[in-house]
Amino acid sequence: MPLFGNDLFMAIDAHGSVIGWAYLHTIWHYWHHNHCKGLKDDDDYLRGVCGCELNEWAKVRSVVFDNDEYFTLGTDGLWHQKFADELWDKATEQYDKKINRARAGARERWRK
């Protein structure tokens, strides 16, 4: 997952470290564990993904999930992060192109 540090810190700076870390945990989980397929809309699950304490959850949820600034609830009932989705699509497209070029090169080498 590419990390755009300036953009990330500008986006979370006003919210404090608890929400900043929760968002970073969530976006990392979204990319590496879910492959940007969405996070289920379940408070216990989301709180675990955020890595925050129960007494911090209401505030974290209100910022990270309930205001459409970071994650939005899709029609599929899952939480999505638009920019991460775009980056995922671009990364998988580039990966597929590299794989196809490598396969074509291997076929060409083995034909000789």
N, C-alpha and C positions, 0 to 999 in steps of 0.2 A: 504494500500500500504506500503510495507516495505521501509524504508529509509536507504540507505547505505551512511551515511554522508561523510565518508572519500572519497569514490568513487565519490560522487556528487561534493564535493568541489574541488577535484583534477581535475575533468573534466571541471569545469566552472571557476576556480580561475583565469586563465590567461585572461579571457574575461571581467572582471569587474562586478560590482553589478547589473547593468541594465540587462545585458544578463543573469546573474546568476538567478535573480529573475524571468525573463521572462521564462527561461527554467524550473525552479521549478514550476511556475504556469501552464505551458503547460503540464508537465509530470503528475502533480496532476490532472488536468482536464482530461487528456487522460485516467487515471486510474479510477477516480471516476465518471465521467460523461459519458464517452464513453465506459467504460469497455474494453479498449484496442481494440476497433473496428476500429479506425482510425479517423483522423481529416480531415475535408473537405479542399480542396485546394482552399481557398478563403482568400485573404489578410485581408479583414475587419474582418472576423471571427477569423482568426489566431491571428491578432493583439489584438483582444478582449480577446482571451484565454490567450495570453502572458501578458496582462495587461500593455502594454507599450504605451507611447505617440506616436503620429503620427510622430514626428520628430526623434524618436528613432527606428522606425520600420524597415527602410532599413538595418541598422546595425544588429538589432536583427534577422531579417529574414535571412540575409546572414550567420549568425553563427548557429542559431538553426535549420533552414530548408534547406538552399541551399548548404550545404557542406557534407551531408550524415554522419556527425559525430554523430549527435543526433537523428534526425528524417530523414527517407527516404520516398520518394514518391513511393508508391506501384503501381503495375499494375492495381489495383482497383481505382486509382486516389485519394487515401487517404494517409495521412501522418501516418507512423508507427514508433514506437520505439521498436527495436528488443528485448532489455533486458527486458523492461516492458512487452512485449508480452509473453516472456518466463516465467517471474514471475507470470503473470496472469494465464497462462495455469497450472502452478504448483499449485497455490493457489486454483483454481477452482477444480482441480483434488483432492486435499487434502480435500476440503470442501465436495465434492461429496462422498468421502470415509467415512467421518464422518457422513454425513446424512444417508448413507446406513447402517452403523453400528448401528446408533441410531434407525432406522426403524426396523432392524432385532432384536435388543434388545427389542423394544416395542412389536413386534409381539410375541416374546418368552414370555414376561411377561404376555400378554393378553391370551395366550394359556393355562396358568396354572389355 
